[in-house]
Amino acid sequence: MKKSILNLGKFLNKADQRKIKGGIIANCPTYEPSKCTACGGHPLANGCCLGSRETHFCLSGIHP
């Protein structure tokens, strides 16, 4: 069971690691951290907001 839990994610290549660690991301919409969190996202230090499709709909004010 422990082994299956530890293997839930995927390995990230160097480019993906840089994105998560705050590297330059092209076309990354930036939001205030409080607004990102209020919409269910996870703010990064560089202003990007990681989240689901619903998170970005909330941030943009566009509803599907």
C-alpha positions as CSV (number, residue, x, y, z in Angstrom):
1,M,0.0,0.0,0.0
2,K,2.8,2.4,0.9
3,K,4.5,1.9,-2.5
4,S,1.2,2.6,-4.4
5,I,0.7,5.8,-2.4
6,L,4.2,7.0,-3.1
7,N,3.7,6.4,-6.9
8,L,0.6,8.6,-7.3
9,G,2.3,11.5,-9.0
10,K,4.4,11.7,-12.1
11,F,8.1,12.6,-12.4
12,L,8.6,16.1,-13.7
13,N,11.2,17.0,-16.3
14,K,13.5,20.0,-15.7
15,A,11.2,22.5,-17.5
16,D,8.2,21.5,-15.4
17,Q,10.3,21.7,-12.2
18,R,11.4,25.3,-13.1
19,K,7.7,26.3,-13.6
20,I,6.8,25.0,-10.2
21,K,9.8,26.6,-8.5
22,G,8.9,30.0,-9.9
23,G,10.8,30.1,-13.2
24,I,9.5,32.2,-16.1
25,I,6.3,30.8,-17.4
26,A,5.0,32.0,-20.8
27,N,1.3,33.1,-20.8
28,C,0.9,32.7,-17.1
29,P,-2.0,34.8,-15.8
30,T,-1.1,36.5,-12.6
31,Y,-3.5,37.2,-9.7
32,E,-3.3,38.5,-6.2
33,P,-2.6,35.5,-3.9
34,S,-5.8,36.1,-1.9
35,K,-8.0,36.0,-5.0
36,C,-6.2,32.9,-6.2
37,T,-6.8,31.2,-2.9
38,A,-10.4,32.3,-2.8
39,C,-11.0,30.6,-6.1
40,G,-9.4,27.3,-4.9
41,G,-6.0,27.9,-6.5
42,H,-2.5,27.7,-5.2
43,P,-0.5,31.0,-5.6
44,L,3.1,30.9,-6.6
45,A,5.8,33.4,-5.6
46,N,5.9,34.8,-9.2
47,G,2.2,35.6,-9.2
48,C,1.0,32.6,-11.2
49,C,-2.0,30.7,-9.8
50,L,-2.1,26.9,-10.1
51,G,-5.5,25.5,-10.2
52,S,-8.2,23.6,-12.0
53,R,-10.2,24.7,-14.9
54,E,-12.9,25.8,-12.5
55,T,-10.3,27.9,-10.6
56,H,-9.4,29.8,-13.7
57,F,-13.1,30.3,-14.7
58,C,-13.6,31.8,-11.2
59,L,-10.5,34.1,-11.6
60,S,-11.5,35.3,-15.0
61,G,-15.1,35.8,-14.3
62,I,-16.1,33.6,-17.3
63,H,-18.5,30.8,-16.5
64,P,-18.7,27.7,-18.7
